[in-house]
Amino acid sequence: MSHAATNAEARVLVRRIRVLVVLFIVGLVLSGATAMPIASEVAWLTDFCGARALVETPTSTNPPDWAVWLCRVDDALREIGLKHPFVAYGGDWLAFGHFMLALAFVWAWREPVRNRWMFDFGLIACALVIPFALIAGHFRGIPMWWRVIDISFGVVGAVPLWLARRWSARLEGNGAIS
């Protein structure tokens, strides 16, 4: 009877792990896919938020920092696109890296116990997002609030990986094969 419960629990854990891995893979793919059209996305966001109107309309108060930053980024991306479109190739490679990482996690989806090391790898990568964003962002002049947004991707990504790692360790302890 307990063996049947272990098998039932193993099936539930494998299903949960696979759902988490799919969420992580989708997040990687979406992050990569949004890296390529960054100029048009920032232009849309600038328009949607009304940032340009906030910055260019003379008022007695200073425009919000986020609006100034968004317009600055939008202007830079437009200028780079016109004068140096090849620079966007770096974003294309960033997207490619995301796609390849997503593809690698398919093995963790297929066999979560055997490929549990993928969860460790992902957790390390998520943890390293924090110092990378803080250090590189400082030297590139990225505002702290923007770096916190970048850091949040590592923190949010770590949650499903941590749970998947924990559950795959439980499966391994049960002698279950995934």
Backbone bond lengths (Angstrom), bond angles and torsions (degrees), N, CA, C in turn:
res aa  C-N    CA-C-N  psi(-1)  N-CA   C-N-CA  omega(-1)  CA-C   N-CA-C  phi
1 M - - - 1.445 - - 1.533 110.77 -
2 S 1.347 116.33 -43.94 1.468 118.16 -179.65 1.531 111.12 -67.64
3 H 1.345 116.92 -30.24 1.451 119.75 177.45 1.531 110.78 -63.38
4 A 1.334 116.47 -40.78 1.467 120.83 177.45 1.522 110.49 -63.68
5 A 1.323 116.90 -39.04 1.467 120.39 178.19 1.522 109.64 -65.00
6 T 1.317 117.01 -38.98 1.458 120.72 178.88 1.526 110.15 -64.73
7 N 1.318 116.70 -42.73 1.463 119.77 177.94 1.524 111.23 -65.09
8 A 1.320 116.54 -40.80 1.474 119.79 178.14 1.520 110.07 -64.20
9 E 1.326 115.99 -43.59 1.466 119.74 178.54 1.531 110.13 -63.41
10 A 1.315 116.48 -40.25 1.469 120.23 179.77 1.519 110.81 -61.72
11 R 1.323 117.19 -42.98 1.477 120.27 178.71 1.529 110.76 -62.44
12 V 1.316 116.92 -41.36 1.476 121.05 179.06 1.531 110.15 -64.47
13 L 1.332 116.08 -44.71 1.469 119.65 -179.75 1.526 111.85 -63.55
14 V 1.323 116.74 -42.92 1.472 119.93 178.61 1.528 109.93 -61.46
15 R 1.314 116.27 -43.11 1.475 119.87 179.41 1.538 110.48 -62.48
16 R 1.321 116.76 -44.23 1.477 120.31 178.80 1.530 111.17 -62.27
17 I 1.311 115.66 -45.23 1.471 120.02 179.63 1.529 109.69 -59.53
18 R 1.310 116.21 -45.05 1.471 119.90 -178.29 1.518 111.70 -63.88
19 V 1.314 117.46 -37.56 1.470 120.01 176.41 1.527 109.86 -63.10
20 L 1.322 116.94 -44.95 1.470 120.50 179.72 1.526 111.46 -63.75
21 V 1.327 116.38 -41.54 1.466 119.70 179.75 1.523 110.18 -65.49
22 V 1.321 117.74 -39.92 1.465 120.27 177.27 1.529 109.80 -62.29
23 L 1.326 117.94 -42.85 1.470 120.30 177.36 1.525 110.91 -59.81
24 F 1.326 116.06 -42.22 1.464 120.06 179.05 1.523 110.85 -65.20
25 I 1.322 116.89 -43.22 1.468 121.26 178.49 1.528 110.45 -62.08
26 V 1.320 116.99 -45.20 1.471 120.56 178.50 1.527 110.39 -60.54
27 G 1.331 116.85 -41.63 1.466 120.16 177.02 1.518 112.36 -60.15
28 L 1.331 116.78 -43.27 1.466 120.50 177.58 1.529 111.56 -63.28
29 V 1.326 116.11 -44.42 1.470 119.90 -179.23 1.530 110.33 -64.10
30 L 1.328 117.07 -44.63 1.467 119.82 178.98 1.533 111.73 -64.22
31 S 1.324 116.21 -40.45 1.473 118.94 176.79 1.520 110.95 -61.66
32 G 1.314 115.97 -41.91 1.459 119.17 178.01 1.512 112.36 -67.54
33 A 1.317 116.00 -44.40 1.469 119.84 -177.43 1.529 111.55 -63.98
34 T 1.313 117.25 -31.91 1.471 119.75 -179.72 1.528 112.42 -83.15
35 A 1.318 117.95 -8.16 1.466 119.93 177.84 1.524 111.50 -76.82
36 M 1.312 117.29 -28.47 1.466 120.10 -174.90 1.535 113.16 -74.60
37 P 1.321 120.01 -47.15 1.468 119.09 -179.70 1.539 112.61 -93.24
38 I 1.317 117.07 37.25 1.472 121.14 -172.77 1.527 112.35 -56.61
39 A 1.312 118.26 -39.15 1.473 120.03 -177.55 1.523 111.06 -63.23
40 S 1.316 117.24 -45.69 1.469 119.04 -179.92 1.523 110.96 -70.38
41 E 1.336 117.81 -33.09 1.462 120.51 177.87 1.525 111.36 -66.65
42 V 1.322 116.75 -42.81 1.467 119.83 179.17 1.528 110.33 -67.78
43 A 1.323 117.49 -38.32 1.472 120.59 176.90 1.530 110.13 -61.41
44 W 1.323 116.06 -44.01 1.467 119.95 178.28 1.526 110.83 -62.77
45 L 1.340 117.02 -45.48 1.460 121.06 -179.15 1.528 111.17 -62.81
46 T 1.327 116.52 -39.91 1.462 121.07 177.97 1.522 110.50 -60.82
47 D 1.318 116.42 -45.04 1.472 120.83 177.72 1.520 111.26 -66.82
48 F 1.327 116.64 -46.57 1.459 121.61 -176.72 1.532 111.78 -59.65
49 C 1.323 116.31 -41.74 1.471 121.06 -178.25 1.523 112.92 -82.20
50 G 1.323 116.82 -10.48 1.459 119.60 -176.88 1.521 112.81 69.40
51 A 1.326 115.78 26.25 1.472 120.41 -176.27 1.523 111.43 -62.31
52 R 1.326 117.56 -43.22 1.460 120.43 -177.21 1.533 110.38 -62.00
53 A 1.325 117.10 -41.90 1.467 120.41 179.01 1.528 110.46 -63.72
54 L 1.319 116.89 -38.93 1.463 120.30 178.60 1.527 111.75 -64.62
55 V 1.327 116.27 -36.56 1.462 120.98 -176.59 1.525 111.50 -80.28
56 E 1.323 116.80 -40.32 1.467 119.98 -172.32 1.522 114.73 -92.48
57 T 1.326 118.46 -11.45 1.456 120.77 179.22 1.521 109.16 -85.09
58 P 1.336 115.56 122.15 1.468 117.13 -179.74 1.537 110.91 -69.00
59 T 1.316 115.33 124.22 1.460 121.35 176.45 1.517 108.43 -137.76
60 S 1.306 114.90 174.06 1.468 118.82 -179.92 1.520 111.97 -79.80
61 T 1.331 116.77 -13.16 1.467 119.75 179.39 1.521 109.97 -111.13
62 N 1.302 114.90 158.60 1.460 120.13 177.03 1.524 109.11 -75.31
63 P 1.336 116.92 145.47 1.470 118.63 176.69 1.528 110.14 -66.87
64 P 1.315 117.29 156.84 1.470 119.64 178.86 1.530 111.76 -62.55
65 D 1.313 115.11 146.61 1.472 120.53 -179.23 1.526 112.04 -56.92
66 W 1.332 116.83 -38.50 1.460 119.17 -177.71 1.526 110.58 -64.11
67 A 1.349 117.00 -36.52 1.471 120.57 -179.15 1.527 110.28 -69.59
68 V 1.327 115.88 -41.49 1.470 120.29 178.22 1.530 109.37 -61.67
69 W 1.334 116.66 -45.89 1.461 120.86 -179.45 1.527 111.14 -63.23
70 L 1.318 117.10 -44.90 1.463 120.87 -178.70 1.523 111.09 -62.01
71 C 1.314 117.31 -42.14 1.471 120.68 177.59 1.530 110.84 -65.92
72 R 1.320 116.28 -38.33 1.469 120.10 178.51 1.530 110.45 -62.60
73 V 1.328 116.05 -44.67 1.466 120.37 179.04 1.527 110.31 -65.33
74 D 1.324 116.73 -43.57 1.464 121.38 179.13 1.528 110.74 -60.03
75 D 1.328 116.70 -46.76 1.474 120.54 178.88 1.523 111.53 -61.03
76 A 1.330 116.71 -43.32 1.466 120.54 -179.12 1.526 110.99 -64.46
77 L 1.330 116.56 -43.25 1.469 119.35 -179.85 1.525 111.67 -65.93
78 R 1.327 116.77 -37.39 1.475 119.85 176.76 1.533 110.40 -64.28
79 E 1.325 115.92 -45.41 1.469 120.21 -179.08 1.530 110.85 -64.06
80 I 1.311 116.33 -44.93 1.465 120.00 179.13 1.527 109.86 -62.51
81 G 1.328 116.95 -42.49 1.464 120.68 179.43 1.516 112.45 -60.48
82 L 1.324 116.74 -37.20 1.467 120.49 -179.85 1.527 112.38 -77.77
83 K 1.325 116.60 -44.18 1.465 120.47 -173.77 1.527 114.16 -92.41
84 H 1.325 115.98 -33.21 1.471 120.07 -173.17 1.530 110.33 -140.36
85 P 1.324 119.03 64.20 1.476 120.22 -174.93 1.529 113.61 -62.14
86 F 1.320 117.82 -21.24 1.460 121.15 -179.56 1.525 112.41 -66.36
87 V 1.331 118.00 -19.53 1.461 120.89 179.03 1.531 110.30 -63.13
88 A 1.330 117.20 -30.91 1.468 121.14 179.27 1.524 111.89 -63.40
89 Y 1.313 117.14 -17.41 1.455 121.40 177.45 1.533 110.91 -58.92
90 G 1.337 116.85 -30.50 1.470 120.78 175.87 1.524 111.04 -61.38
91 G 1.328 116.77 -39.90 1.461 120.73 175.90 1.513 112.42 -66.97
92 D 1.330 115.65 -33.23 1.463 119.56 176.59 1.532 110.44 -63.89
93 W 1.334 115.73 -41.42 1.465 119.47 178.43 1.516 111.22 -69.73
94 L 1.329 117.52 -33.36 1.458 120.80 174.49 1.528 109.19 -60.53
95 A 1.324 116.22 -44.67 1.468 121.11 178.13 1.525 110.15 -61.24
96 F 1.328 117.00 -44.92 1.458 121.31 179.68 1.531 110.59 -57.63
97 G 1.330 116.85 -43.22 1.465 120.87 178.07 1.528 111.57 -59.74
98 H 1.316 116.43 -42.78 1.468 120.22 176.96 1.530 110.80 -62.07
99 F 1.325 116.25 -43.48 1.463 120.18 -179.35 1.536 111.02 -63.13
100 M 1.321 117.21 -40.56 1.466 120.67 -179.15 1.527 110.77 -69.22
101 L 1.329 117.45 -38.48 1.470 119.54 175.91 1.529 110.16 -63.69
102 A 1.324 116.14 -41.60 1.465 120.05 177.88 1.529 110.05 -60.07
103 L 1.311 116.05 -43.77 1.462 120.49 179.04 1.530 111.04 -61.91
104 A 1.321 117.02 -40.89 1.469 120.35 179.61 1.527 111.50 -61.56
105 F 1.316 116.90 -34.27 1.464 119.70 -178.80 1.528 113.19 -73.13
106 V 1.318 117.29 -7.89 1.469 119.75 173.61 1.531 109.52 -60.90
107 W 1.324 117.75 -35.50 1.459 120.69 179.05 1.523 110.52 -65.73
108 A 1.323 117.97 -36.42 1.469 120.28 175.87 1.527 110.31 -67.59
109 W 1.313 116.68 -32.21 1.464 120.45 176.97 1.533 109.94 -68.10
110 R 1.334 115.72 -43.32 1.468 120.43 -176.36 1.526 112.29 -68.34
111 E 1.340 116.14 -46.14 1.464 120.65 -176.00 1.527 109.72 -137.22
112 P 1.338 116.60 80.99 1.466 119.55 -172.76 1.524 114.82 -64.76
113 V 1.313 119.10 -30.32 1.469 119.20 179.67 1.529 109.53 -75.08
114 R 1.307 116.48 -51.37 1.463 120.66 -178.80 1.536 111.47 -60.90
115 N 1.314 116.63 -35.13 1.475 121.12 -177.29 1.523 112.46 -106.73
116 R 1.324 115.68 31.15 1.468 119.75 179.67 1.527 111.96 -60.29
117 W 1.300 116.72 -25.91 1.461 120.44 178.42 1.529 111.30 -59.00
118 M 1.343 117.38 -26.08 1.466 120.37 177.57 1.528 111.09 -62.20
119 F 1.333 116.20 -34.97 1.459 119.51 178.47 1.532 110.12 -68.18
120 D 1.339 116.60 -39.29 1.469 120.18 175.40 1.529 110.56 -62.12
121 F 1.322 115.37 -46.57 1.465 120.62 178.34 1.533 110.73 -57.14
122 G 1.335 116.40 -47.77 1.466 120.74 179.96 1.517 112.15 -62.97
123 L 1.333 116.89 -40.42 1.468 120.15 178.81 1.531 111.46 -64.79
124 I 1.324 116.12 -39.41 1.471 119.39 177.06 1.527 109.80 -63.78
125 A 1.334 116.44 -44.94 1.469 120.27 178.42 1.528 110.96 -60.44
126 C 1.329 116.84 -43.87 1.470 120.27 179.01 1.528 111.00 -62.53
127 A 1.330 116.82 -40.68 1.467 120.11 178.97 1.523 111.09 -65.83
128 L 1.329 116.86 -37.56 1.467 119.94 -178.52 1.524 113.29 -73.09
129 V 1.330 117.16 -14.46 1.464 120.17 174.40 1.533 109.42 -58.85
130 I 1.323 116.88 -37.19 1.466 120.82 -174.58 1.530 111.75 -63.68
131 P 1.344 119.67 -58.83 1.471 116.87 179.52 1.522 113.13 -65.05
132 F 1.337 116.68 -33.82 1.462 119.10 179.58 1.525 110.79 -61.54
133 A 1.331 116.86 -47.77 1.468 120.24 -179.92 1.520 110.83 -63.77
134 L 1.310 117.06 -40.47 1.469 119.91 -178.80 1.524 112.00 -67.62
135 I 1.331 116.67 -43.77 1.472 120.42 -176.21 1.524 111.27 -78.02
136 A 1.336 117.23 -55.78 1.467 120.26 -178.24 1.525 110.30 -63.41
137 G 1.323 116.58 -40.02 1.464 120.02 178.94 1.512 112.45 -62.38
138 H 1.317 116.18 -37.52 1.476 120.06 177.11 1.526 110.97 -61.46
139 F 1.327 115.51 -48.93 1.461 119.38 -177.55 1.526 113.23 -71.31
140 R 1.318 118.15 -21.83 1.471 121.94 178.59 1.524 112.53 -94.88
141 G 1.339 117.13 0.50 1.457 120.71 177.38 1.527 113.90 74.40
142 I 1.321 116.92 28.55 1.458 121.13 179.12 1.532 108.34 -82.52
143 P 1.325 118.09 129.99 1.471 119.37 179.44 1.526 111.90 -58.84
144 M 1.322 115.82 148.98 1.463 120.54 -177.31 1.527 111.59 -59.24
145 W 1.319 118.26 -39.57 1.470 119.28 -178.40 1.528 110.85 -63.96
146 W 1.334 117.41 -31.30 1.468 120.61 177.75 1.533 109.65 -72.39
147 R 1.327 116.29 -38.33 1.463 120.10 178.43 1.527 110.62 -65.13
148 V 1.325 116.64 -34.30 1.469 119.99 177.07 1.532 110.17 -64.23
149 I 1.322 116.48 -38.05 1.470 119.63 175.72 1.527 109.61 -62.10
150 D 1.336 116.91 -45.16 1.473 119.87 178.15 1.530 110.89 -61.35
151 I 1.320 116.79 -41.96 1.465 121.62 179.42 1.524 110.58 -61.48
152 S 1.316 116.58 -35.52 1.465 120.02 -177.57 1.531 111.69 -60.31
153 F 1.337 117.80 -29.56 1.463 119.87 177.66 1.529 110.97 -63.43
154 G 1.315 116.60 -39.65 1.460 119.89 177.08 1.515 112.25 -68.02
155 V 1.326 116.08 -40.69 1.462 120.41 -179.54 1.526 110.32 -66.92
156 V 1.323 116.64 -47.78 1.472 120.58 -179.50 1.529 110.29 -64.54
157 G 1.333 117.66 -41.18 1.461 120.84 179.66 1.516 113.06 -65.13
158 A 1.330 117.06 -28.38 1.464 120.68 -178.72 1.526 112.54 -69.94
159 V 1.310 117.45 -28.48 1.472 120.27 -175.76 1.526 111.97 -61.30
160 P 1.335 120.05 -55.47 1.467 117.75 179.55 1.532 112.51 -64.86
161 L 1.324 117.07 -32.82 1.468 118.97 179.47 1.522 111.37 -67.70
162 W 1.320 116.73 -40.19 1.462 120.85 179.12 1.524 110.25 -63.41
163 L 1.329 116.13 -46.37 1.472 119.38 178.70 1.528 111.01 -62.92
164 A 1.328 117.24 -43.67 1.462 120.91 179.75 1.525 110.33 -62.63
165 R 1.303 117.35 -40.19 1.467 120.74 178.46 1.521 110.59 -64.04
166 R 1.305 115.55 -45.22 1.469 121.07 -179.62 1.530 110.67 -61.21
167 W 1.321 116.49 -46.47 1.466 120.00 -178.25 1.521 111.72 -70.62
168 S 1.334 117.54 -33.99 1.471 118.24 178.00 1.530 110.21 -69.65
169 A 1.331 118.00 -32.62 1.468 120.89 175.48 1.526 109.91 -65.97
170 R 1.332 117.20 -38.36 1.468 120.72 176.93 1.534 110.21 -63.92
171 L 1.334 115.52 -41.16 1.471 118.79 176.86 1.519 111.41 -61.78
172 E 1.315 116.32 -42.72 1.462 120.22 179.90 1.527 110.28 -63.48
173 G 1.329 116.63 -38.79 1.457 121.34 178.39 1.515 112.52 -66.22
174 N 1.326 116.92 -29.37 1.467 121.84 177.95 1.520 111.83 -80.90
175 G 1.322 116.46 -7.17 1.463 119.99 -176.94 1.524 112.08 77.97
176 A 1.332 115.95 12.44 1.468 119.66 -179.64 1.517 109.00 -76.12
177 I 1.299 115.05 145.78 1.454 120.99 176.33 1.511 107.50 -108.60
178 S 1.310 115.98 132.36 1.465 118.95 179.23 1.489 108.28 -112.27
